[in-house]
Amino acid sequence: MTKDEAVKYYGSQTKLAQALKINPASVSQWGEDVPELRAYQIERLTRGALKVNPVIVLDKPKSASVA
């Protein structure tokens, strides 16, 4: 979910922060997307009204080590 979606649902960054029991300054530091663990917390608090958009992270190939 995006930060804008979460803020719109709660009405303000301050109200979103209060729901998460965190400092409003923390919310303002988020980028465009809600951090993954906070997104899961919001999904649960909103009873699924807002959904997590999981990002698939591909493992980087392991570099060959020289002995």
DSSP file (Angstrom, degrees, kcal/mol; ACC not computed):
  #  RESIDUE AA STRUCTURE BP1 BP2  ACC     N-H-->O    O-->H-N    N-H-->O    O-->H-N    TCO  KAPPA ALPHA  PHI   PSI    X-CA   Y-CA   Z-CA
    1    1 A M              0   0    0      0, 0.0    33,-2.2     0, 0.0     2,-0.2   0.000 360.0 360.0 360.0 154.2    0.0    0.0    0.0
    2    2 A T  B  >  -A   33   0A   0     31,-0.2     4,-1.8     1,-0.1    31,-0.3  -0.547 360.0-119.6 -89.6 159.4    1.1    3.5   -0.5
    3    3 A K  H  > S+     0   0    0     29,-3.0     4,-2.8     1,-0.2     5,-0.2   0.894 115.1  57.3 -62.1 -39.4    1.6    6.0    2.3
    4    4 A D  H  > S+     0   0    0     28,-0.5     4,-2.6     1,-0.2    -1,-0.2   0.892 104.9  50.8 -60.3 -40.4   -1.1    8.2    0.6
    5    5 A E  H  > S+     0   0    0      2,-0.2     4,-2.2     1,-0.2    -1,-0.2   0.927 112.7  45.9 -62.8 -44.7   -3.7    5.4    0.8
    6    6 A A  H  X S+     0   0    0     -4,-1.8     4,-2.1     2,-0.2    -2,-0.2   0.912 113.8  47.9 -65.9 -42.9   -3.0    4.9    4.5
    7    7 A V  H  X S+     0   0    0     -4,-2.8     4,-2.4     1,-0.2     5,-0.2   0.915 111.4  50.9 -64.3 -42.3   -3.1    8.6    5.3
    8    8 A K  H  < S+     0   0    0     -4,-2.6    -1,-0.2    -5,-0.2    -2,-0.2   0.907 109.2  51.4 -61.5 -41.9   -6.3    9.0    3.3
    9    9 A Y  H  < S+     0   0    0     -4,-2.2    -1,-0.2     1,-0.2    -2,-0.2   0.918 118.9  35.9 -61.0 -44.3   -7.9    6.1    5.2
   10   10 A Y  H  < S-     0   0    0     -4,-2.1    -1,-0.2    -5,-0.1    -2,-0.2   0.674 107.8-122.6 -87.1 -17.5   -7.0    7.5    8.6
   11   11 A G  S  < S+     0   0    0     -4,-2.4     2,-0.3    -5,-0.2    -3,-0.1   0.090  79.3  17.0 101.6 -25.0   -7.5   11.1    7.7
   12   12 A S  S  > S-     0   0    0     -5,-0.2     4,-2.0    -6,-0.2     5,-0.1  -0.974  76.9-106.6-167.9 163.4   -4.0   12.5    8.5
   13   13 A Q  H  > S+     0   0    0     -2,-0.3     4,-2.6     1,-0.2     5,-0.2   0.868 119.5  55.3 -64.6 -35.4   -0.4   11.4    9.2
   14   14 A T  H  > S+     0   0    0      2,-0.2     4,-2.3     1,-0.2    -1,-0.2   0.925 108.5  46.0 -64.1 -44.8   -0.9   12.1   12.8
   15   15 A K  H  > S+     0   0    0      2,-0.2     4,-2.1     1,-0.2    -1,-0.2   0.869 112.3  51.7 -67.4 -36.1   -4.0    9.9   13.1
   16   16 A L  H  X S+     0   0    0     -4,-2.0     4,-1.7     2,-0.2    -2,-0.2   0.938 110.5  48.5 -62.9 -46.5   -2.2    7.1   11.2
   17   17 A A  H  X>S+     0   0    0     -4,-2.6     5,-2.5     1,-0.2     4,-0.8   0.895 109.8  52.2 -60.8 -41.0    0.8    7.4   13.6
   18   18 A Q  H ><5S+     0   0    0     -4,-2.3     3,-0.6     1,-0.2    -1,-0.2   0.901 107.5  51.9 -62.5 -40.9   -1.6    7.3   16.6
   19   19 A A  H 3<5S+     0   0    0     -4,-2.1    -1,-0.2     1,-0.2    -2,-0.2   0.857 115.3  41.8 -63.1 -34.7   -3.2    4.1   15.2
   20   20 A L  H 3<5S-     0   0    0     -4,-1.7    -1,-0.2    -5,-0.1    -2,-0.2   0.518 109.7-125.5 -89.1  -6.5    0.3    2.5   14.9
   21   21 A K  T <<5 +     0   0    0     -4,-0.8     2,-0.3    -3,-0.6    -3,-0.2   0.915  69.8 120.3  59.4  46.3    1.4    3.9   18.3
   22   22 A I  S   <S-     0   0    0     -5,-2.5    -1,-0.2    -6,-0.1    -2,-0.1  -0.834  72.8 -83.5-130.3 170.5    4.4    5.6   16.7
   23   23 A N    >>  -     0   0    0     -2,-0.3     3,-1.6     1,-0.1     4,-1.0  -0.551  32.8-129.3 -74.5 135.5    5.7    9.2   16.4
   24   24 A P  H 3> S+     0   0    0      0, 0.0     4,-1.9     0, 0.0     5,-0.1   0.801 108.1  65.4 -55.4 -28.7    4.2   11.2   13.5
   25   25 A A  H 3> S+     0   0    0      1,-0.2     4,-0.9     2,-0.2   -11,-0.0   0.833  95.4  58.1 -63.3 -30.8    7.7   12.1   12.4
   26   26 A S  H X4 S+     0   0    0     -3,-1.6     3,-0.6     1,-0.2     4,-0.5   0.913 105.2  48.9 -64.2 -42.6    8.3    8.4   11.7
   27   27 A V  H >< S+     0   0    0     -4,-1.0     3,-1.4     1,-0.2    -2,-0.2   0.897 106.5  56.4 -63.8 -40.2    5.4    8.4    9.2
   28   28 A S  H 3< S+     0   0    0     -4,-1.9    -1,-0.2     1,-0.3    -2,-0.2   0.738 101.7  58.2 -66.4 -20.4    6.7   11.5    7.5
   29   29 A Q  T << S+     0   0    0     -4,-0.9    -1,-0.3    -3,-0.6    -2,-0.2   0.609  83.3 105.2 -84.1 -12.6   10.0    9.7    6.9
   30   30 A W    <   -     0   0    0     -3,-1.4     4,-0.1    -4,-0.5    -3,-0.0  -0.298  67.9-131.8 -64.0 152.5    8.4    6.9    4.9
   31   31 A G        -     0   0    0      2,-0.5   -28,-0.2   -28,-0.0    -1,-0.1   0.180  52.1 -61.2 -80.0-151.1    8.9    7.0    1.2
   32   32 A E  S    S+     0   0    0    -30,-0.1   -29,-3.0   -29,-0.1   -28,-0.5   0.861 122.9  55.2 -66.3 -37.1    6.0    6.5   -1.3
   33   33 A D  B    S-A    2   0A   0    -31,-0.3    -2,-0.5   -30,-0.1   -31,-0.2  -0.733  91.7-111.4-101.1 148.6    5.2    3.0    0.0
   34   34 A V        -     0   0    0    -33,-2.2     5,-0.1    -2,-0.3    -2,-0.1  -0.564  47.5 -97.2 -70.7 135.9    4.5    2.0    3.6
   35   35 A P     >  -     0   0    0      0, 0.0     4,-2.6     0, 0.0     3,-0.3  -0.262  39.0-111.6 -54.6 144.4    7.3   -0.1    5.0
   36   36 A E  H  > S+     0   0    0      1,-0.2     4,-2.0     2,-0.2     5,-0.2   0.858 113.3  45.1 -52.8 -49.5    6.4   -3.8    4.7
   37   37 A L  H  > S+     0   0    0      1,-0.2     4,-1.8     2,-0.2    -1,-0.2   0.883 114.8  48.9 -66.4 -36.5    6.0   -4.6    8.4
   38   38 A R  H  > S+     0   0    0     -3,-0.3     4,-2.8     2,-0.2    -1,-0.2   0.870 107.6  56.4 -67.2 -35.7    3.9   -1.5    9.0
   39   39 A A  H  X S+     0   0    0     -4,-2.6     4,-2.6     2,-0.2    -2,-0.2   0.911 107.0  48.2 -63.1 -41.5    1.8   -2.4    6.0
   40   40 A Y  H  X S+     0   0    0     -4,-2.0     4,-2.0     2,-0.2    -1,-0.2   0.897 111.5  51.0 -64.4 -38.5    1.0   -5.7    7.5
   41   41 A Q  H  X S+     0   0    0     -4,-1.8     4,-2.6     2,-0.2    -2,-0.2   0.920 111.6  47.0 -63.0 -43.9    0.1   -4.0   10.8
   42   42 A I  H  X S+     0   0    0     -4,-2.8     4,-2.6     2,-0.2     8,-0.3   0.898 108.5  55.3 -66.0 -40.6   -2.2   -1.5    8.9
   43   43 A E  H  <>S+     0   0    0     -4,-2.6     5,-2.8     1,-0.2     6,-0.3   0.920 112.3  43.7 -57.5 -42.8   -3.8   -4.4    7.0
   44   44 A R  H ><5S+     0   0    0     -4,-2.0     3,-1.2     3,-0.2    -2,-0.2   0.920 113.4  49.9 -69.2 -43.6   -4.7   -6.0   10.3
   45   45 A L  H 3<5S+     0   0    0     -4,-2.6    -2,-0.2     1,-0.3    -1,-0.2   0.846 114.0  45.4 -64.4 -33.4   -5.8   -2.8   12.0
   46   46 A T  T ><5S-     0   0    0     -4,-2.6     3,-1.4     4,-0.2    -1,-0.3   0.368 110.8-122.7 -91.2   5.9   -8.1   -1.9    9.0
   47   47 A R  T < 5S-     0   0    0     -3,-1.2    -3,-0.2     1,-0.3    -4,-0.1   0.870  76.1 -46.1  53.3  40.4   -9.4   -5.5    8.9
   48   48 A G  T 3 <S+     0   0    0     -5,-2.8    -1,-0.3     2,-0.3    -4,-0.1   0.452 106.8 121.4  87.5   1.3   -8.3   -5.8    5.3
   49   49 A A  S <  S+     0   0    0     -3,-1.4     2,-0.4    -6,-0.3    -2,-0.1   0.881  83.5  38.5 -63.6 -35.4   -9.6   -2.5    4.0
   50   50 A L  S    S-     0   0    0     -8,-0.3     2,-0.3    -7,-0.2    -2,-0.3  -0.956  87.0-152.9-113.1 136.2   -6.0   -1.7    3.1
   51   51 A K        -     0   0    0     -2,-0.4     2,-0.2    -7,-0.0   -11,-0.1  -0.827  15.7-115.0-114.2 147.4   -3.9   -4.5    1.7
   52   52 A V        -     0   0    0     -2,-0.3   -16,-0.0   -12,-0.1   -12,-0.0  -0.556  17.3-150.9 -72.9 138.6   -0.2   -5.2    1.6
   53   53 A N        -     0   0    0     -2,-0.2    -1,-0.1   -52,-0.1   -14,-0.0  -0.824  21.6-149.0-108.2  88.1    1.4   -5.2   -1.8
   54   54 A P        -     0   0    0      0, 0.0     2,-0.5     0, 0.0    -2,-0.0  -0.293   3.4-141.7 -63.7 141.5    4.3   -7.7   -1.2
   55   55 A V        -     0   0    0      2,-0.0     2,-0.6     0, 0.0   -19,-0.0  -0.886  10.6-134.3-103.7 129.4    7.4   -7.0   -3.2
   56   56 A I        -     0   0    0     -2,-0.5     2,-0.6     2,-0.0     0, 0.0  -0.741  18.6-159.2 -85.7 122.3    9.3  -10.0   -4.5
   57   57 A V        -     0   0    0     -2,-0.6     2,-0.3     0, 0.0    -2,-0.0  -0.902   7.1-146.9-105.2 119.5   12.9   -9.6   -3.9
   58   58 A L        -     0   0    0     -2,-0.6     2,-0.2     1,-0.1    -2,-0.0  -0.666  21.9-113.6 -85.4 137.4   15.1  -11.8   -6.1
   59   59 A D        -     0   0    0     -2,-0.3    -1,-0.1     1,-0.1     3,-0.1  -0.461  29.0-122.5 -68.2 138.0   18.3  -13.1   -4.6
   60   60 A K        -     0   0    0     -2,-0.2    -1,-0.1     1,-0.1     3,-0.1  -0.557  37.1 -96.0 -76.0 145.7   21.4  -11.6   -6.2
   61   61 A P        -     0   0    0      0, 0.0     2,-0.2     0, 0.0    -1,-0.1  -0.369  44.1-108.5 -61.9 141.5   23.8  -14.3   -7.6
   62   62 A K        -     0   0    0      1,-0.1     2,-0.2    -3,-0.1     3,-0.0  -0.507  32.4-122.8 -72.4 135.8   26.5  -15.2   -5.2
   63   63 A S        -     0   0    0     -2,-0.2     2,-0.3     1,-0.1    -1,-0.1  -0.518  28.4-105.4 -78.9 147.9   29.9  -13.9   -6.3
   64   64 A A        -     0   0    0     -2,-0.2     2,-0.4     1,-0.0    -1,-0.1  -0.538  34.8-138.9 -72.6 131.8   32.6  -16.4   -6.7
   65   65 A S        -     0   0    0     -2,-0.3     2,-0.5    -3,-0.0    -1,-0.0  -0.724   5.5-138.1 -95.4 145.0   35.1  -16.2   -3.9
   66   66 A V              0   0    0     -2,-0.4    -2,-0.0     1,-0.1    -1,-0.0  -0.875 360.0 360.0-102.3 126.6   38.8  -16.4   -4.5
   67   67 A A              0   0    0     -2,-0.5    -1,-0.1     0, 0.0    -2,-0.0   0.458 360.0 360.0 -90.6 360.0   40.7  -18.6   -2.0
